[in-house]
């Protein structure tokens, strides 16, 4: 059965790309960063989400998100990826208060802007919510409640797990040449591990035949789903998973406040574009796939240990080693996915999904109805 699957055109089409920007990345809650990145007043980081420049900054009133454009001449307020400085535009030094309202204009007499007009000028505030240590932004004017996108149990699990993250992290971003959806489908596809990662990821696992168990319902065969015209809810697209891994005592394990007590590889699949995971609860990584074009994606990667017992402990060298190892696994996936992308076209046959791929089928079914606006 293949009528549930997306056609290959939706991995290469500019029209589909624009629909995604509108109905996914400018409508859903999108991971933006970590609360630990903005621990102190005036700490900030900048991102681009669906092509929209965003600044997340801790102000006197808390963590806030703004469109990173001055209302004067649309210059960025913050020009670095991260740092610490007040909300002052570097172009003409217009300044803004903790809620983004205009506070001061140097040489204000030359502008001839009335007091009433000044009260209407300010940064555009964006909707932001915090789940544990994770920050999510929604670009919509009237966003859906986050509880509609993620289940209560999933949010609680995210909050508990992310509360174990250390504030020290290492980050990288690189461009890959395939559609972002291929990556989100790949991380939910446990059966590729023995064949794509036989020397890197597979040796970590207890078994090559049953790599992941999750809280998503996978006992409903695809044919039954389609016959009943089953349409998944948005909240079903995000779920937790864990798989047993070989016991191993790491030298740094006792230096951190570990998440859990078992030898598991943990996953939190955060729709639309995040894989948040942990190895034994001792260290964590978060992968995010930001679409740049139909066949181009920015691959963002953050790695951190569980919270250090003593923040004077220096684990910098460990972080470099961990991200190097993760990049080796990512390179193996990238080779496969870039080959797939290069071969997609109108000549391509539909995808063929089996029952273990129900999570992928759910993504396709939801996407067809809510992004493409078509009935299955």
C-alpha positions in Angstrom: 0.0 0.0 0.0 1.5 3.4 -1.0 -1.3 5.9 -1.3 -0.4 7.2 2.2 3.1 8.2 1.1 4.2 11.6 -0.1 5.2 11.8 -3.8 8.8 12.5 -4.4 7.8 15.9 -5.9 7.3 17.1 -2.3 10.9 16.7 -1.6 12.1 18.7 -4.6 9.3 21.2 -5.2 9.7 24.9 -4.6 5.9 25.3 -4.2 5.9 22.6 -1.5 8.8 24.3 0.2 6.7 27.5 0.5 3.7 25.6 1.8 5.9 24.1 4.5 7.3 27.5 5.5 3.7 28.7 6.0 1.9 25.7 7.5 4.7 24.1 9.5 7.6 26.4 10.4 5.5 29.6 10.7 2.6 27.9 12.4 4.0 25.3 14.8 6.1 25.6 17.9 9.7 25.3 16.7 12.7 24.5 19.0 14.9 27.7 19.3 17.5 27.0 21.9 18.2 26.3 25.6 17.3 28.5 28.5 20.8 27.9 29.9 22.1 29.9 26.9 20.4 33.0 28.4 21.1 32.6 32.1 22.0 36.3 32.7 20.3 39.5 31.9 21.0 40.7 28.4 22.4 37.3 27.3 21.0 36.5 23.9 21.3 34.1 20.9 20.0 34.6 17.4 18.4 32.1 15.0 16.6 32.1 11.6 13.3 30.2 11.6 11.5 29.9 8.3 13.8 32.6 7.0 12.7 34.9 9.8 15.5 36.4 11.9 14.9 35.9 15.6 16.6 37.0 18.8 16.0 35.3 22.1 17.2 37.4 25.0 16.9 37.5 28.8 15.7 40.9 29.9 14.7 42.4 33.3 11.3 40.7 32.9 12.4 37.2 31.8 13.3 35.4 28.6 11.8 37.1 25.6 11.8 36.5 21.8 11.7 39.3 19.2 11.9 39.7 15.5 15.6 40.6 15.1 14.9 43.8 13.1 14.9 47.4 14.3 11.6 49.1 13.3 13.7 52.1 12.1 15.6 50.8 9.1 15.2 47.0 9.7 18.8 46.5 10.8 19.4 43.5 13.1 19.4 44.4 16.8 21.8 41.7 17.6 24.4 40.8 15.0 26.3 37.9 16.6 25.1 34.3 17.0 25.3 34.8 20.8 26.5 37.3 23.3 25.6 39.8 26.0 24.4 43.3 25.3 21.2 45.3 25.7 18.6 45.7 23.0 20.2 48.6 21.2 20.4 48.8 17.4 24.0 49.1 16.3 23.0 51.1 13.2 21.5 54.3 14.8 21.5 53.3 18.5 17.7 53.2 18.9 17.2 51.3 22.2 14.3 49.1 23.5 13.2 48.1 26.9 12.6 44.7 28.5 9.4 44.2 26.5 10.7 45.6 23.2 9.1 49.1 23.6 11.1 52.0 22.2 13.1 53.5 25.0 15.4 56.1 23.4 16.4 57.7 20.1 19.7 59.5 19.9 19.4 62.9 18.0 15.7 62.5 18.3 15.0 66.1 17.2 16.1 65.3 13.6 13.4 62.6 13.2 10.4 64.7 14.2 8.6 61.7 15.6 5.8 62.7 18.0 5.3 61.2 21.5 2.2 59.4 20.3 4.1 57.9 17.4 6.9 56.8 19.6 4.5 54.9 21.8 3.5 52.8 18.8 7.1 51.9 17.9 8.8 48.8 19.2 10.2 45.4 18.4 7.8 42.7 17.3 7.5 40.3 20.2 7.3 36.6 19.3 5.5 33.9 21.2 7.9 31.9 23.3 7.4 29.0 25.8 9.8 27.1 28.0 9.7 23.3 28.5 12.3 22.5 31.1 15.5 23.8 29.6 14.1 23.9 26.0 12.8 27.0 24.4 10.2 26.9 21.6 9.1 29.8 19.4 5.9 30.2 17.4 5.9 32.8 14.6 2.1 32.9 14.2 0.1 35.9 15.5 -2.3 33.6 17.3 -0.5 30.3 17.9 -2.1 27.0 18.7 -1.7 26.0 22.3 1.5 24.0 22.7 -0.6 21.2 24.3 -2.2 20.6 20.9 1.2 20.0 19.3 2.7 17.9 22.1 0.9 15.6 24.5 1.0 16.3 28.2 3.1 13.2 28.9 5.5 14.1 26.2 6.0 17.6 27.5 6.5 16.3 31.0 9.1 13.8 29.8 10.9 16.6 27.8 10.9 18.9 30.9 12.3 16.2 33.2 15.0 15.1 30.8 16.1 18.6 29.8 16.4 19.6 33.4 19.5 17.3 33.5 21.3 19.2 30.8 24.6 20.9 31.7 24.9 24.6 30.9 28.2 24.0 29.0 27.5 22.9 25.5 29.2 22.5 22.1 27.5 23.4 18.9 28.0 23.0 15.1 26.0 23.8 12.0 26.7 22.5 8.5 24.8 22.5 5.2 23.6 19.1 3.8 22.1 18.7 0.4 18.8 16.8 0.9 15.3 17.6 2.0 14.8 18.1 5.8 12.0 15.5 5.8 14.4 12.8 4.8 16.3 13.4 8.0 13.3 13.3 10.3 12.2 10.1 8.7 15.7 8.7 8.9 16.0 9.1 12.7 12.7 7.3 13.2 13.9 4.5 11.0 15.8 2.2 13.4 16.2 -0.6 10.8 18.9 1.4 8.8 21.3 1.3 11.7 22.8 -2.2 11.1 23.5 -1.4 7.4 24.5 2.3 7.5 26.3 2.4 10.9 27.8 -1.1 11.4 31.1 0.3 12.9 29.9 3.5 14.6 26.4 3.3 16.1 25.6 -0.5 15.9 28.4 -1.6 18.3 26.6 0.5 21.0 23.4 -1.5 20.8 22.5 -4.6 22.6 20.7 -6.1 19.6 20.6 -5.4 15.9 17.1 -6.9 15.5 15.1 -4.8 18.0 16.7 -1.5 18.4 13.9 0.8 19.5 10.9 0.5 21.7 8.7 3.6 21.9 5.4 4.9 23.3 4.0 5.5 19.9 1.3 3.0 18.8 2.9 0.8 16.2 0.7 -2.3 16.6 -1.9 -1.0 14.0 -1.0 -2.4 10.6 -0.8 0.2 7.8 -3.5 -1.4 5.7 -5.9 -1.2 8.7 -5.0 2.4 9.2 -5.7 3.2 5.5 -8.9 1.2 5.3 -10.3 3.1 8.3 -9.0 6.4 6.9 -7.1 6.9 10.1 -5.8 10.4 10.3 -3.2 11.0 13.1 -3.3 13.9 15.4 -0.4 16.4 15.5 0.5 15.3 19.0 1.1 11.7 17.8 4.0 12.8 15.6 6.2 13.5 18.7 7.0 10.7 21.0 9.6 9.1 23.2 11.7 6.0 22.6 14.4 4.0 24.2 16.5 1.1 23.3 18.9 -1.0 25.5 22.6 -0.5 24.9 25.7 -2.3 26.1 26.6 -1.5 29.7 29.7 0.6 29.9 31.3 2.6 32.7 32.4 6.0 31.4 35.1 7.9 33.4 32.9 11.0 33.5 29.6 9.3 34.6 30.2 9.9 38.3 30.9 13.6 37.6 27.4 14.3 36.4 23.8 14.1 37.6 22.7 11.3 35.3 19.3 11.0 33.8 17.8 7.6 34.6 19.7 4.7 36.0 19.6 2.2 33.1 21.8 1.6 30.1 19.5 3.0 27.4 19.7 5.1 24.3 16.8 7.6 24.8 15.0 9.5 22.1 12.5 12.4 22.1 11.3 12.9 18.6 10.1 16.4 18.5 8.0 17.2 15.4 8.6 18.8 13.0 12.4 18.8 12.9 14.2 17.8 16.1 15.8 14.6 17.4 16.7 15.0 21.1 18.5 12.0 22.5 20.8 10.8 25.3 23.3 8.0 25.8 22.8 6.3 29.2 21.5 9.7 30.5 25.2 10.7 30.8 25.4 12.9 27.8 22.8 14.4 25.4 22.6 15.6 21.8 20.0 17.6 20.0 19.8 17.6 16.2 17.7 20.1 14.3 17.0 20.1 10.6 16.2 23.6 9.2 15.1 23.7 5.6 16.9 26.3 3.4 15.6 25.1 0.0 13.8 22.0 -1.2 17.1 20.1 -1.4 19.2 22.0 1.2 19.1 21.8 4.9 21.1 23.3 7.7 22.0 20.6 10.2 22.2 22.1 13.7 23.8 20.0 16.4 24.2 20.7 20.1 26.0 18.3 22.5 26.2 18.5 26.3 26.8 16.2 29.3 24.4 15.7 32.0 24.6 18.5 34.6 28.0 18.5 36.3 28.0 17.9 40.0 30.7 20.6 40.4 30.6 23.3 37.8 34.3 23.9 38.2 34.9 20.5 36.5 36.2 21.2 33.0 34.7 18.8 30.4 35.7 20.8 27.3 37.9 18.1 25.8 35.1 15.5 26.3 32.6 17.7 24.5 34.9 18.0 21.5 35.4 14.2 21.5 31.6 13.6 21.7 30.7 15.9 18.9 33.4 14.5 16.7 31.9 11.0 17.2 28.4 12.2 16.5 29.5 14.0 13.3 31.0 10.7 12.1 27.6 9.0 12.4 25.9 12.0 10.8 28.4 11.8 7.9 27.3 8.2 7.2 23.6 9.2 7.1 24.4 12.3 5.0 26.0 10.1 2.3 22.9 8.0 2.0 20.4 10.8 2.1 22.2 13.0 -0.4 22.3 10.1 -2.8 18.5 9.6 -2.3 17.8 13.3 -2.9 19.9 13.4 -6.0 17.8 10.6 -7.5 14.4 12.0 -6.8 12.2 13.2 -9.6 9.0 12.6 -11.5 10.3 9.2 -12.6 10.5 8.0 -8.9 8.1 5.3 -7.7 6.1 5.9 -4.5 7.7 5.0 -1.2 6.9 1.5 0.1 6.4 1.4 3.9 6.0 -1.6 6.2 4.3 -1.8 9.5 7.4 -0.9 11.5 7.4 2.5 9.7 4.0 3.5 11.1 5.6 6.7 12.6 6.7 7.7 9.1 3.3 6.9 7.7 1.7 9.1 10.4 4.0 12.0 9.3 3.0 11.6 5.7 -0.7 11.3 6.5 -0.7 14.4 8.7 1.4 16.3 6.2 -0.9 15.5 3.2 -4.0 16.8 5.0 -2.6 19.8 6.9 0.2 21.0 4.5 -1.0 19.9 1.1 -4.7 20.1 1.9 -5.5 16.8 0.2 -7.5 13.9 1.5 -5.8 10.6 1.6 
